[in-house]
Amino acid sequence: MPRRRLVAGWDEHPLGAGCRPIGGPATNLSHAAGWAPVDDDSAVDALLRARAEGATVFDTSDVYGLGHSQRLLGRMLAQVPRESVSITCTVGAFKGTGVNAYSSLNLHGQVEQSLENLGVESLDVLTLHHTDFGPRDRYLQEARETLEAQRDLGRVKALGMRAPNRLAAGTATPGDRNQVSAARFDFLVQQLGPKVITTPFNPLSRPPEPEAADSEENEDIFSFARRHGAATMIYKPLAQGLLTGKYLSDAAFGPGDVRSRLTTPVLETVERGLQPLRDRFGATPHDLARVALLYCLKRCPDSIVLTGFTSSEQVAANYAGLETELSDDDFDFVNTTYAGLRAELEALGQLRAPEASVP
């Protein structure tokens, strides 16, 4: 597929590798933050397969398996030329014993530990997980100075920011790191100058309002990023595997698996709602995953789409068929089908519409 611009001078394969699943189970702040157990050797083989299939962006975080994902990615990096891939790494969710994730000492430690886990001397993009810089932004200046120092040392080449789950007009709920006013996020972007903004997106995501292109107040995150000269990376294009149709209503997920939040009503509704897509495109999880990925690539032509995996077989399936794209008729069919499913999930109170995430 044609390359897409990540930052100035970096042209990358549009389908990147999301490394959350290979980290295995993890708990952070009393919440499940990981995935099911994965065999380490199989995970490294899958990473190598992703690179062989053309992936150039590998995205990880220190909270994925509490460092385990990074270490597995480090095993892959030891076997390939470093310049052949771009490593993006998120910090901030796992703050250890620090008062704030972005205090100078804490942020410096997160960067250094991530570099050690990965076995590299620099990160191509360091992404901040949230926008909580303490009361009255006490640690904002510290964070900016620390990040500038890391760039000067060559430890971090570019800064990224994770878009809040809700980019709300007006005032957001105080203390909710997942809901930030557009003005607040605009302020932080101007202060920190990220080159990349990451955001959840998949076919369940609500499309932007018609006036979004002409209104800064109502613009979606993609228009926001373009206005600030930042590239975008999409995560959760398969809604943590939900859109592959492989999770039946009796699915069970173990401790530390973020999918344990999926409820039976959600699984039953999705299982039923995906049937029109099975009838049109094929009934296997690989068929449905391909449709969702092609939808995201078509709907967000300026973005790098990150997709996770736990095996070489999943990697091969994710990259198969990318030389084609959804026809306009197929794209409209997918839109209509997921709009109906989105409405059902919203009616259940099981979908946060702005970011298309389930609890």
Secondary structure, 3 states (H helix, E strand, C coil): CCCEEEECCEEECCEEEECCHHHCCCEECCEECECCCCCHHHHHHHHHHHHHHCCCEEEEECCHHHHHHHHHHHHHHCCCCHHHCEEEEEECCCCCCCCCCCCHHHHHHHHHHHHHHHCCCCEEEEEECCCCCCHHHCCHHHHHHHHHHHHHCCCEEEEEEECCCEEECCCCCCCCCCEEEHHHHHHHHHHHCCCEEEEECCCCCCCCCHHHHHCCCCCCHHHHHHHCCCEEEEECCCCCCHHHCCCCCCCCCCCCEHHHHCCHHHHHHHHHHCHHHHHHHCCCHHHHHHHHHHHHHHHCCCEEEEEECCCHHHHHHHHCCCCCCCCHHHHHHHHHHHHHHHHHHHHCCCCECCCCECC
